[in-house]
Amino acid sequence: MTAAPESASAAGDPRASAAARAPGTGLGGYMGRVLRVDLTTRTVADYPWSDDERRATLGGKAMAARILLDTLAVSTDPLGAENVVVVSTGPLTGTGAPSTARFNVSALSPLTGVVGSSNCGGSFGTYLKKAGVDALVLVGTSAAPVWLEVAEGGKVAFHDAAGVWGLGTGAAQTVLREAVEERSAALVIGPAGESLVRYACLASDDRAAGRTGLGAVFGAKRLKGILAHGSARVPVARPDEFKAHVRKWTRTIKAHPLTGGQLPEFGTGGFLPPAGSFRRCSRSGSSRRATRRRPVSTALRPRRARRSPRAGWSGPTVASAARSGAAAWSSTRVGE
């Protein structure tokens, strides 16, 4: 499969040097390769993706939606071989810009029967781009448990996963990372995904792509996980201007009490106090607003937070955030 021809408009910004563009694209922020991995035949080919399509979708969820629209049949079984999984990044992933490390996973959801998407933090998206790849399009079903290695230059290897099948997500990631000498990141499933639990998640570092049961789709394909590593750098069209913006927004984010204090310390739990102050806390998953609520500080039992060397803070506590977070949120705006 060869790359689609580029339009004349795909030359990119005239102020960007050729060195700021990866082969296969005229735009900064992209590695220029989307790989189609067939788990049935264990073959890999380039999926055609033009700069016009990059401009139209940017990447991530929108990119995946376009690919799924083009490839999924109406009658596709979410747990069948015909389902397609798209693991995609965006142009800022891996550039060092703040809050841009997330990546997206999309497929037909076994939980809802329609297209489902889930995004995840951690370092996998960055390492996928370090391997020289913007996105993976996974098709088919492996005859036996397998895990994929995406290495320098987009080279893909298929590894026997019999030894890691049945392991939890933490142990599985450790085994995959220890299989290579290079620094790497993994995206894996655990026993729930292997057992086709329809709400099973995908895990990477201490993070999870937890929505729409995409872990079950990996399990149905007998795909235990994906390991990515490499040393490529994301090309940036105008690096000096970009670095200036990164420094500016990093200072702004760190100065804000929510993004610079509560979220790094308490994780997603840092959102609860301001959400409660605006009466946005729901009950039992209902879209209705709760009419009677206990204060967050008494509703949740505090635990000591711990820092993960790979993925920031985990084990969030919200007791102290509840005491001051709502006031800080309502009185300060980003950029002030």
ROPA-662829 format. One record per residue: residue in three letters; x, y, z of N, C-alpha, C, O in turn. Coordinates in steps of 0.05 Angstrom, whole numbers, plus 5000, padded with zeros to 4 digits. Example, Ala and Ser with C-alpha at 12.3 -4.5 7.8 and 13.67 -1.06 7.14 Angstrom:
2
ALA526448865156524649105156526449345156528549345169
SER525749555142527349795143525850015157526850235161
This chain:
336
MET501749765000500050005000501850255000503650275017
THR501350434982503050674980501550914989499050914990
ALA503151124996501851365006500351504984501251504960
ALA498151624991496551774972498152024962499652134978
PRO497752104937499152344928498352584942495952624949
GLU500252764948499653014962498553224942499353224919
SER496853394952495953614936498053834936499853834952
ALA497654024917499554244916499654404941501654534947
SER497354414956497154574980498554445003498654575025
ALA499654205000500754065023503754135027505153985042
ALA504654345015507454415018508154515046510454535053
GLY506054595061506554685088507154985089506955115068
ASP507855085112508455365116511055425102513055295107
PRO511055635084513555705070515755785088518155775080
ARG515155875113517255955132518555715145520555745159
ALA517455475142518555245155520655125137520255095113
SER522955045148525054925133524354635127522654515140
ALA525754525106525254245100525954065123524853845126
ALA527954145138528853985161526753965183526853785200
ALA524754145182522654145203520253975195518253975208
ARG520653825173518453645164519453365162521753315154
ALA517853175170518552895168518052795140516352905126
PRO519452585131518752475105515852385104514852265123
GLY514552435082511752355079509752565086507352525083
THR510652805095508853025101510253285097512753305100
GLY508753485090509853755088509153925112509554175111
LEU508153805133507253955156508953885181509753665184
GLY509454085198510654035223508753905242506353925239
GLY509753765263508153645283507453355277506253215294
TYR508053255253507352985245509852825237511852945227
MET509752565242511952395234511652295206513552185194
GLY509252325194508852265166508151975160508051895136
ARG507651805181506951525175504651435192504451485216
VAL502751305178500551155191500850865182500950815158
LEU500950685201501450405195498950235197497450265217
ARG498350075177496249875178497349605186498949495171
VAL496549505209497649255219495449035218493449065231
ASP495948835202494048615199494848385217496848255213
LEU493248345238493848145258493347865248494547665258
THR491647835228491047565216493447465200494347245204
THR494447635182496647555165499347635175501447555165
ARG499347795197501847895209503548045189505947995185
THR502248225175503548395155503048685163501148755177
VAL504848855153504749145159505049295133506649225116
ALA503449505130503549675106502949965114501850015135
ASP503750145097503150425102500150475095499250395074
TYR498750605114495950685108496050955095497351135106
PRO494750995072494951255058493651475074491251465080
TRP495151685080494051905096495452165086497852205092
SER493952335073495152565060495252805079493952805100
ASP496653015071496753265087494053405086493353545105
ASP492453365065489753475065488053345087486553485101
GLU488453085091487052945112488053025140486553045159
ARG490653075141491753175167490553445174489853495197
ARG490353625154489253885159486253865167485354005185
ALA484853675155481953655159481353535187479353605199
THR483053355197482453215221484353275244483753215267
LEU486653385238488853435257490153185267492553145266
GLY488552995277489452745288487552655309485252735310
GLY488452465327486852385349484152275341483952115323
LYS482052355356479352245353478152295326476852125314
ALA478552535315477452605289478752445267477352345249
MET481352415269482752245249481651955250481151845229
ALA481351845274480351575277477551555266476851355253
ALA475851755271473051745261473051725230471451585219
ARG474851885217474951875188475751595178474651495159
ILE477751485191478751215182476551005187476150835169
LEU475251015209473150815215470850845196469650655187
LEU470151095189467951145169468651015143466950915129
ASP471251025135472150925110472450625109472450505088
THR472750495133473550215133471450025145471449795139
LEU469750125163467849945177465349895160464250085149
ALA464549645159461949575146459749615166460149615191
VAL457249655157454949705174454449475193453749525216
SER454849235184454148995200456448895217456348665227
THR458549045221460948955235460348875264458949025278
ASP461348645272461148555300463448685316465748655308
PRO462848835337465048965352467148775362469448855366
LEU466448515367468348325376469248135354470447925359
GLY468648215329469448045306472048145294473048355300
ALA473047985275475548045262475348295244477348425238
GLU472848365236472448585218472648855232472949065219
ASN472548855258472749115273475549225269477549075266
VAL475749485268478349625264478849795289477149935299
VAL481349785298482249955321484150165310486050095296
VAL483750415317485550625309486750745335485350845352
VAL489450735337490850855359492251095347494051065330
SER491451335355492351575341493351795360492351815382
THR495251945350496352175365495452435351494152425331
GLY496252665363495852925351498453055344500552955352
PRO498353285330500853415322502453525345504953565342
LEU501253575368502853675391503953455409505653505425
THR502953215406503952985422506952955417507852935395
GLY508452945439511352905437512953155432515453135429
THR511653385431513153635425514153765450515853955449
GLY513253685474513953815498512054035507512354155528
ALA509954095490507954285498506354185522505953945523
PRO505554355540504154255564501454135558500054235540
SER500753925572498153795570497553685543495253685534
THR499553575529499153475502500053185499500353085477
ALA500453045521501452765520499352555513500052325510
ARG496852635512494752435509494652315481495452445461
PHE493652075479493151945454490351825454489151795475
ASN489351755430486551665428486451375417488151295401
VAL484451225426483950965416480950955408479251025424
SER480350875384477650855374477150595360478950485347
ALA474650495362473750255348470750235352469550395366
LEU469550035339466749985344466549865373467949675379
SER464849985390464749915418463049665423460749655414
PRO464049465438462449245446460449315467458549155473
LEU460749545480458949625501456549765490454349735500
THR456849925469454650085458453849995430451550055422
GLY455549855416454849775388455349995368454949945344
VAL456250225377456950435358459850505362461250395380
VAL460850695346463650765348464250885376462851055386
GLY466350775389467150865415469950975414471650875399
SER470551175431473251295432473951325461472251385478
SER476451295467477551345494480351455491481851365474
ASN480951645508483751755507485151705533483951645554
CYS487751725532489451635554491851815557492951915537
GLY492751865581495152015586497551825587497451605576
GLY499651915600502051755602503951805578503652015564
SER505751635574507951675554507751515529509451535511
PHE505651345526505551175502505351335476506751275457
GLY503651545476503351695451506051825443506651835419
THR507451925463510052045457512051845445513451895426
TYR512151605457513951395447513051285420514751205404
LEU510451295414509551205387510651395366511551315345
LYS510651655373511751855354514851845353516051895332
LYS516051775375518951735375519751495357521951495345
ALA517851305354518351085335517851165306518251015288
GLY516951415302516451515275513751465264513351465240
VAL511751425282509051355274507051545286507151595310
ASP505151645270503051815280500651655290499251735309
ALA500151425277497751265284498050975275499550925256
LEU496550805288496450515280493550445273491750525287
VAL493250305251490550205243490749895246492149765230
LEU489449785266489649495272487249355260484949425267
VAL487749155244485548995231486048705236488248615242
GLY483948545232484148255234484248155262483948305281
THR484747895265484947765291487247565291487447405272
SER488847565311491147385312490147105320488147075335
ALA491446895309490646625315491546545343490346355355
ALA493446685355494446625382495146895395495547095381
PRO495246905422495847155435498447275425500447135422
VAL498447535421500747675409501047945422499048065431
TRP503448055422503848335428505648455407507348325395
LEU505248715402506648845380508849025392508549155413
GLU511049035377513249215383513549415360514049325337
VAL513149675366513549875345516250015352516450165371
ALA518249965335520950055341521750285323520250385306
GLU524250365326525450585311524750565281525050345270
GLY523950785269523350785241520750655234520250595210
GLY518950595254516450475248516550175242514750065230
LYS518750045250518949755246517149615266517349655290
VAL515449435257513549295274514348995275514848865255
ALA514448895300515048605305512748485320511448605337
PHE512148235313509948085327511247885346512947735338
HIS510447905372511647735392509547545405507247625408
ASP510347305411508547115424507847225452509547295468
ALA505247235458504347345483503347135502502047195522
ALA503946885497503046665515504046705543502646645562
GLY506446805546507646845572506447075588506847085613
VAL505147265575503947495589500947485589499647645603
TRP499747295574496847265574495947185602496946985613
GLY494047325613493147265640494347455661493247465683
LEU496447605654497547795673495848045675494548125656
GLY495948175698494748435701496148645686498348605675
THR495048885684496149085667498849185676500549245660
GLY499249205703501849305712504049105707506149175697
ALA503548845712505548645708506148605678508448565670
ALA504048625662504448595633506148825621507848775605
GLN505749065630507349285621510249245629512049305613
THR510749155653513449105662514848895644517148935636
VAL513448675638514648475621515248585593517448535582
LEU513448735581513948845555516249035555517949035537
ARG516349215575518549415575521249275580523249365569
GLU521249065595523848925600524748755577526948655577
ALA523048725557523748575533525648725514526748605496
VAL525848985519527649155502529549315520528949355543
GLU531749395509533749545524533049845525533749985544
GLU531649935504531050225502528850305521527250145530
ARG528750565528526450675542524050645525524150695501
SER521850575537519450505521516950555538517050615561
ALA514650525525512050535538510250335526510450265502
ALA508350225542506550015532503650095536502950245554
LEU502049975519499049995522498049705522498449555503
VAL496749625544496049345548493249305558491949495566
ILE492349055557489848975570490548775593492748675594
GLY488648735610488848545632486948315628485848275606
PRO486448155649484647925647481848005638480447845625
ALA480848245646478148325637478048345607476048245595
GLY479948475595479948495565480248225552478948165532
GLU481948045563482247785552479647625554479147455536
SER478047675575475547535578473247665564470947585567
LEU473847875549471848015533469648155550467348175542
VAL470448245574468648405590468048665574469948805566
ARG465548725570464848935551465449215559465149405544
TYR466349245584467249515593470249515601471149685615
ALA471749305591474549285598476149525586475449625564
CYS478149615601479649845592482349765581483149535581
LEU483849965571486549935563488250095583487350305593
ALA490649995590492250135610495050195599496150045583
SER496050435607498650525598499850685621498650875631
ASP502250615630503350725654501350685677500350465680
ASP500750895692498750885712496050995703494351065719
ARG495751025677493351145665491650935651492550705647
ALA489251015643487450825630485850965608484851185612
ALA485450825586483450895566481050735575480650505566
GLY479350855591477350695606474550685595472850555606
ARG474050825573471350845563470750655540472650585525
THR468350565538467150425515468150145510467650035489
GLY469650025529470349745527472349665506472149445495
LEU474249845500476149785479478149575487479449455470
GLY478449525513480149305522479049035512480548855506
ALA476349005511475148765501475648725471475948505462
VAL475848945456476548925428479348825424479848655407
PHE481248925440483948815440483848515446485148355433
GLY482348445467482148155475481047985453482047765448
ALA478948075439477847925417479847885394479747685380
LYS481648075391483648055370486147895381488047865366
ARG485947805406488147665419490747835419492947735417
LEU490348095422492548285424492948365453491248525464
LYS495048275465495548335493496348625497495648755516
GLY497948725478498749005481500649095459501348935441
ILE501549345461503349465442505549605458505049745477
LEU508049565449510349695461511549885440511849795417
ALA512150125447513350315428515850435440516050495463
HIS517850465422520350595430521750705406521350605383
GLY523450895410524951025388526251275398526151345421
SER527551415380529051655387528451895369529752105372
ALA526551865351525952085333524752325348523452295369
ARG525152555338524052805349521852905331522052895306
VAL519753005343517553115327518453375314519353555328
PRO518253395288519053645275517053865280514653825280
VAL518154105285516554345290517154555269519554605264
ALA515154665257515554845234517255095241519155155227
ARG516555225263518055465272518855435301517355535319
PRO520955295307521655205334521955435354521155405377
ASP523155655345523555875364520955995374520556045398
GLU519056035356516456145363514955935380513656005400
PHE515255685373513855475388514855465416513355445435
LYS517555465420518655455447517755695464517255665488
ALA517455925451516556155466513756115476513056195499
HIS512056005459509255945468509155735490507655755508
VAL510855535487510955325508511755445534510555375555
ARG513755615535514655735560512455905572511955905596
LYS511056055554508956235564506756075577505856135600
TRP505755865563503455715574504255535597502555465614
THR506755455598507655295621507555475646506755385667
ARG508555725643508355905666505555955674504855965698
THR503755995655500956055660499655825675498155865695
ILE500055585665498855345677499955295705498355235723
LYS502455335709503655295736502655505756502555455780
ALA502055745746501255955764498355935773497556055793
HIS496755785758493955755765493555555788494855345787
PRO491955615808491655435831490555155824491154965837
LEU488855145803487854885796489854715780490554495788
THR490754835757492554685740495454665750496954495743
GLY496154855767498854855778499054735806501254685816
GLY496754695819496854595846495154345850496154125856
GLN492454375848490654155854490953915836491153695845
LEU491053955810491153735791493753575793493753335793
PRO496053715794498553565798498553405824499753195825
GLU497353515845497453385871495353175875495852965887
PHE492853225864490653055870489552905846487752745848
GLY490652955822489552825798486852925792486153155798
THR485252755778482552835770480852925794478953075791
GLY481452815818479952895842480053185847478353295862
GLY482053325836482253615840479953765827479453995834
PHE478453645808476153775796473653765814471853925810
LEU473653585834471153555849470253795865467953865864
PRO472153935879471154165894469954385876467754475882
PRO471254465854469954665837467454565824465454715821
ALA467354305817464954195805462654205825460354275818
GLY463254145851461254165871460254445876457854485881
SER462054635874461254915879459355015857457755195862
PHE459654895833457854975811455454785808454054795789
ARG455054605829452854425830452854235805450754185793
ARG455254135798455453955775455853665782456053495765
CYS456053605808456453335816453853175813451753255824
SER453952955797451552795793451552565812453552515826
ARG449352425814449152195832448551945815446951945797
SER449951725822449551465810449551475780448051335767
GLY451351635769451651645740449351785726449251785701
SER447551905741445252045729446052315718447852445729
SER444652395698445052665687443652875704444153115700
ARG441952785722440552975739442453085760444152945769
ARG442053335767443753455788442853355815440453325821
ALA444853295832444253205859443053435875444153665875
THR440953385889439653595905440753595934440653805948
ARG441753375943442953355970445753245967446153015957
ARG447753395976450453305973451953355999451653566012
ARG453553166007455353216029457753366018458353335994
PRO459153526033461653656024463653446015463753226026
VAL465153515994467053325983468953226004469852996004
SER469753406022471753336043470653116061472352966072
THR468153096065467052876082466052646066465752426077
ALA465452686040464452476024466652276015466052046010
LEU469152376014471352206005473352176027474052376041
ARG474351946031476351886051479051966041479851866019
PRO480552136055483252216045485251986046485251826064
ARG486951986026489251796026491751956018491552166006
ARG494051856027496551996020497151955991497151735981
ALA497652175977498352155949501252055946502852095964
ARG501851935924504551835919505251915890503551925873
ARG507751965886508752045860509751805845511451655854
SER508751765820509651555803511951665786511751885775
PRO514251525784516451635769515851655739517351785724
ARG513751515729513251505701510851675693510651765670
ALA509051725711506551845702505452055723503052075725
GLY507152195737506152395755504952285780505752075790
TRP502852425790501652345815499552135811497952155792
SER499451935829497251745829496251715857497451825876
GLY494051565861492951545887491951805897492751895919
PRO490151955882489452225890487952245916486352065922
THR488452465931486752525954485452795948486552955933
VAL483152835960481653075954480853235979479553445976
ALA481553136003480653276027481553556029480053746033
SER484253596025485253866027484454036003484054276006
ALA484253915980483354065957480554165961479854385952
ALA478854015974476154095979475954345996474054505994
ARG477854386014477754606033478154876019477055076027
SER479854865998480555125986480155135956480255355944
GLY479754905943479654895914477455055902477855195882
ALA475055035913472755165900473155465899472555595879
ALA474155585921474555875922476655955902476356155888
ALA478855805900480955875881479955845853480656015836
TRP478455645847477355605820475555835812475855935789
SER473855925829471856125822473056405821471856585809
SER475356445834476356715835478656775816479557005813
THR479656555803481956595785481456475758480356255756
ARG482256615737481956505710484656455698486656595705
VAL484756265680487256205667488156455652486656575637
GLY490756525655491856755642491957005659493357195652
GLU490457005681490557235699492957225717493357405734
